[in-house]
Amino acid sequence: MSTTGAAANEPSFLTILNPQQYTAATAPAGPLMILAGPGSGKTSVVTARVGYLVACANVRPRSIALV
C-alpha cells in the first residue's frame, strides 16, 4: 500500500505522490488549478493527473488541455 492510503491496484505513477499531491491528481474530472511554490511537485501532479484521467477516469487524451 502506498503512503497515500490508496488501493493496491492503483497505477504506479500515483504511488510516488504525497497525500496532498495525490488528492490533486485524483480529483474528480473537470477543470483544476494547481497553485504551489517552487519545488513542490507541480509537474509531478500535473503529469499524474493526466495519467489518472486517461487510465482511470476514461477521459480521452485529446479532450485534455494544459496551460
Buried (B, 14 or more C-beta within 10 A) or exposed (E): EBEBEBEEEBEEBBBBBBEEBBEBBBBEBEEEEBEEEEEBBBEBBBEBBBBBBBEEEEBEEEEEEEE
